[in-house]
Amino acid sequence: MSLLLQYVEDFHAQVDKLGDPRVANWFLMSSPFPTLAICSLYAYGVKVWGPKLMEHRKPFELKNVLIAYNLFQVIISFWLFYQGGMAGWLTGLYNYRCQPVDYSDDPTAVWMAHLCWYYYMSKFTEFLDTIFFVMRKKFDQISTLHVIHHTIMPMFSWLGVKIVPGGHSTFFGFLNSFVHTIMYSYYLLSALGPQMQKYLWWKKYITTLQIVQFVCILVHALQVLFMECDYPHAFVWVLALNSVLFIFLFRSFYNEAYNRKATKKTKEGRDIHSKQLKQDDLDNNAKYIQTKRNAR
C-alpha cells in the first residue's frame, strides 16, 4: 500500500510539474483522479448497474427531454467550434502546420485555455447520450465503441487542459466540435418524431465524417514530428494514438452497421431469388407432368 501511495504522489508531482499553472486551480484540474473516478462510474453504470436497474421497468418516454438535450448539444458544439475559430483557427492567428502553446496571460491565449476547459466539461454532458439509452432500454445501442469513446474523451481532454491548453492540439477540439454540431443536429431531427425520417437518409455519412475527422487530426498532429516546432512531441503521440484508436473503432462500427447489413440484404435477396427459381422449376415440372397425363 505504501508503494502505491508513493507512486500516486510521484505521479501527482510529475503532473504538477508539467501542468500549466494558469489552470491549476480550475474545477477538476488539480488531479486526474476525480475525472478517472467519474469515467469509471459512468462505464460501470451504463454497462452493469443501469441495465440491471431497468430490467423490470418499462422504458421511459423521453421525447421532449431528448429534443431539449440535443438542441443544447448543437448550440454548445457550434459555440465551441465558432469560438475556437475566432480564437485562432479561422482568423489566421493559428498556424495549421505548427502552433506552439502560448502560456502567457495574453487575453487570446487565456481565452483559448478556457475554451479547452469548456470542451473538457462538455465531454461529461455527453454521458447523457448513454444514460438516455439505458432509460429507454436501447441496450443494443450501447456498443463497445460508444462506451470506450465516452470514457476516454474526458481523460484525454483533462490531459490536454492540464498540460497544453492551447496551440496545436486544440485543432482536435475545434474540428470535433464541428462534427458534433452536425451529429447532434441529426439526433435532434430524429428526436422530433417519425415524420422526420425521410430527412435522415444521411445517417451513415456521419460515421464517415467522424472517421475523416480523426484522419485529419492524425495527419495534423504527426506533421509536427517532421519540422522544427516548439510543441511537446509526447503530446503529439497522445493525439496520434487517440486518433488511430478511434479510426479503428469507428471503422469497425461502420462495417458492422452498414457493410454487413448491405451484405446480409444482398444474400437474403439472392436466397429469395434462388427459392423463387426452384419454385418456378417445380411448378413447370408439375405442369409438364399434368400435360403428359392429359395427353394420355
C-alpha positions in Angstrom: 0.0 0.0 0.0 2.8 2.4 0.9 4.4 1.7 -2.5 1.1 2.5 -4.2 0.7 5.8 -2.3 4.3 6.7 -3.2 3.6 6.0 -6.9 0.5 8.2 -6.7 2.4 11.0 -5.0 5.2 10.8 -7.6 2.6 10.8 -10.4 0.9 13.9 -8.9 4.3 15.7 -8.6 5.1 14.9 -12.2 1.7 16.1 -13.5 2.0 19.3 -11.4 5.5 19.9 -12.8 4.3 19.6 -16.4 1.0 21.3 -15.8 0.1 24.8 -16.8 -0.1 27.0 -13.6 -2.9 29.1 -15.1 -5.3 26.1 -14.9 -4.1 24.6 -11.6 -7.0 25.9 -9.5 -9.7 25.4 -12.1 -12.5 22.9 -11.3 -11.4 19.3 -11.5 -7.9 20.3 -12.7 -5.8 19.7 -9.6 -5.7 15.9 -10.1 -6.7 13.4 -12.8 -8.3 11.0 -10.3 -11.7 12.7 -9.9 -12.1 12.6 -13.7 -10.9 8.9 -13.7 -13.5 8.1 -11.0 -16.3 9.8 -12.8 -15.5 8.0 -16.0 -15.2 4.7 -14.2 -18.6 5.2 -12.6 -20.1 6.1 -15.9 -18.8 2.9 -17.6 -20.0 0.7 -14.8 -23.3 2.5 -14.6 -24.2 2.2 -18.3 -22.9 -1.4 -18.7 -23.9 -3.0 -15.4 -25.9 -1.0 -12.9 -28.2 0.9 -15.3 -29.4 -2.2 -17.3 -29.9 -4.1 -14.1 -32.0 -1.3 -12.6 -34.1 -1.1 -15.7 -34.5 -4.8 -16.1 -38.1 -5.0 -14.7 -39.1 -1.4 -15.5 -40.8 0.0 -18.6 -38.7 2.2 -20.8 -39.0 6.0 -20.2 -40.7 8.2 -22.8 -38.1 11.0 -23.2 -39.1 12.7 -26.4 -39.2 16.3 -25.0 -36.1 15.7 -22.9 -34.2 14.4 -26.0 -35.3 17.4 -28.1 -34.0 19.8 -25.4 -30.8 17.9 -24.8 -29.9 17.5 -28.5 -30.7 21.2 -29.1 -28.4 22.1 -26.2 -25.6 19.9 -27.7 -26.0 21.6 -31.1 -25.7 25.0 -29.5 -22.7 24.2 -27.3 -20.9 22.3 -30.1 -21.3 25.1 -32.6 -20.3 27.7 -29.9 -17.1 25.8 -29.2 -16.4 25.5 -32.9 -17.0 29.2 -33.5 -15.1 30.4 -30.5 -12.2 28.1 -31.3 -12.2 29.5 -34.8 -12.3 33.1 -33.6 -9.5 32.5 -31.0 -7.1 31.2 -33.7 -8.1 28.6 -36.2 -10.3 30.8 -38.5 -8.6 34.1 -38.0 -5.0 33.4 -39.1 -3.7 33.7 -35.6 -3.0 29.9 -35.5 -0.7 28.1 -37.9 -2.1 24.8 -39.2 1.5 23.4 -39.7 2.9 24.3 -36.3 1.3 26.2 -33.4 3.2 26.3 -30.1 1.2 26.7 -26.8 1.1 30.3 -25.6 1.4 30.0 -21.8 1.3 33.8 -21.3 -1.5 35.9 -19.8 -2.4 37.3 -23.2 -6.2 37.6 -23.3 -6.5 35.5 -26.5 -4.2 32.8 -25.1 -6.2 32.7 -21.8 -9.5 32.6 -23.7 -8.2 29.6 -25.7 -7.2 27.9 -22.4 -10.8 28.5 -21.1 -12.2 27.1 -24.3 -10.2 23.9 -23.8 -11.7 23.6 -20.3 -15.2 24.2 -21.6 -14.6 21.5 -24.2 -13.4 19.1 -21.4 -16.6 19.8 -19.4 -18.8 19.2 -22.4 -17.5 15.6 -22.5 -19.3 15.0 -19.2 -22.6 16.3 -20.6 -22.3 13.8 -23.4 -22.6 11.0 -20.9 -26.3 11.7 -21.1 -26.3 10.1 -24.6 -25.7 6.7 -23.0 -27.8 7.3 -19.9 -30.8 8.1 -22.1 -30.2 4.8 -24.0 -30.3 3.0 -20.6 -33.5 4.8 -19.5 -35.2 3.9 -22.9 -33.9 0.3 -22.7 -32.0 0.8 -26.0 -29.2 -1.5 -24.8 -28.2 -2.6 -28.3 -27.1 0.9 -28.9 -24.6 0.9 -26.0 -21.8 -0.5 -28.2 -18.2 -1.1 -27.2 -17.3 1.9 -29.4 -19.8 4.1 -27.7 -18.7 3.4 -24.2 -14.9 3.5 -25.0 -15.3 6.8 -26.8 -17.3 8.5 -24.0 -15.0 7.1 -21.3 -11.7 8.0 -22.9 -12.6 11.5 -24.1 -12.8 13.2 -20.7 -9.5 11.7 -19.6 -7.8 12.8 -22.9 -9.4 16.2 -22.6 -8.2 16.6 -19.0 -4.7 15.9 -20.0 -4.9 18.5 -22.8 -6.2 21.2 -20.5 -3.7 20.4 -17.8 -0.6 20.4 -19.9 -1.3 22.0 -23.3 -4.4 24.3 -23.1 -3.8 26.0 -26.4 -1.7 25.6 -29.5 -1.5 22.7 -31.9 -3.7 20.2 -30.0 -6.7 22.5 -29.9 -7.3 21.6 -33.6 -8.8 18.3 -32.2 -11.5 20.1 -30.2 -12.1 22.7 -32.9 -12.8 20.0 -35.6 -14.5 17.6 -33.2 -17.0 20.4 -32.2 -17.8 21.0 -35.9 -18.5 17.3 -36.4 -20.6 17.2 -33.2 -22.7 20.1 -34.4 -23.7 18.0 -37.4 -24.1 14.8 -35.4 -26.4 16.3 -32.8 -28.4 18.1 -35.5 -29.1 14.7 -36.8 -30.1 13.4 -33.4 -32.3 16.5 -32.9 -34.2 15.8 -36.1 -34.6 12.2 -35.2 -36.0 13.1 -31.8 -38.7 15.2 -33.4 -40.6 12.0 -34.5 -41.2 9.6 -37.4 -42.3 12.5 -39.7 -38.6 13.5 -39.9 -37.5 10.0 -41.1 -37.4 11.0 -44.7 -34.9 13.7 -44.0 -32.5 11.3 -42.1 -31.0 9.4 -45.1 -27.6 10.8 -44.3 -27.0 8.8 -41.0 -24.2 6.6 -42.3 -22.3 9.7 -43.6 -22.0 11.0 -40.1 -19.9 7.9 -39.2 -17.8 8.5 -42.4 -17.3 12.2 -41.3 -16.2 11.0 -37.9 -13.6 8.7 -39.5 -12.4 11.5 -41.7 -12.0 13.9 -38.8 -9.7 11.5 -37.0 -7.6 11.0 -40.1 -7.3 14.8 -40.4 -6.4 15.1 -36.7 -3.8 12.3 -37.1 -2.1 13.9 -40.1 -2.3 17.4 -38.5 -0.6 16.1 -35.3 2.1 13.9 -36.9 3.4 16.7 -39.2 4.9 18.4 -36.2 7.4 15.5 -35.9 8.9 16.4 -39.2 9.7 20.0 -38.6 11.1 22.4 -36.1 8.2 23.2 -33.9 8.1 24.2 -30.2 5.3 21.8 -29.3 5.8 18.8 -27.0 6.2 15.7 -29.1 4.9 13.5 -26.3 1.5 15.0 -26.7 1.7 14.6 -30.5 1.9 10.9 -29.8 -1.0 11.1 -27.4 -3.1 12.7 -30.2 -1.9 10.2 -32.8 -2.6 7.1 -30.7 -6.0 8.5 -29.7 -6.8 9.2 -33.4 -5.7 5.7 -34.5 -7.8 4.1 -31.8 -10.9 5.9 -32.9 -10.3 5.4 -36.6 -10.1 1.7 -35.9 -13.2 1.7 -33.7 -15.4 3.8 -36.0 -14.3 1.8 -39.0 -15.3 -1.4 -37.2 -18.6 0.2 -36.3 -19.2 1.3 -39.9 -18.5 -2.2 -41.2 -20.8 -3.7 -38.6 -23.6 -1.2 -39.0 -23.6 -0.7 -42.8 -21.4 -3.0 -44.9 -22.5 -6.2 -43.2 -26.2 -5.2 -43.3 -25.8 -4.5 -47.0 -24.1 -7.9 -47.5 -26.9 -9.5 -45.5 -29.6 -7.9 -47.5 -27.9 -8.9 -50.7 -27.6 -12.5 -49.5 -31.3 -12.5 -48.4 -32.2 -11.2 -51.9 -30.2 -13.9 -53.6 -31.8 -16.6 -51.3 -35.3 -15.3 -52.1 -34.4 -15.3 -55.8 -33.0 -18.8 -55.6 -36.1 -20.1 -53.8 -38.3 -18.4 -56.4 -36.4 -20.1 -59.3 -36.6 -23.5 -57.5 -40.4 -23.0 -57.0 -40.7 -22.0 -60.7 -38.9 -25.2 -61.7 -41.2 -27.3 -59.5 -44.3 -25.5 -61.0 -43.0 -26.1 -64.5 -42.4 -29.7 -63.8 -45.8 -30.1 -62.3 -47.4 -28.5 -65.4 -45.3 -30.8 -67.7 -46.4 -33.9 -65.9 -50.0 -32.8 -65.9 -49.8 -32.1 -69.7 -48.4 -35.6 -70.3 -51.2 -37.2 -68.3 -53.8 -35.2 -70.2 -52.3 -36.3 -73.5 -52.8 -40.0 -72.4 
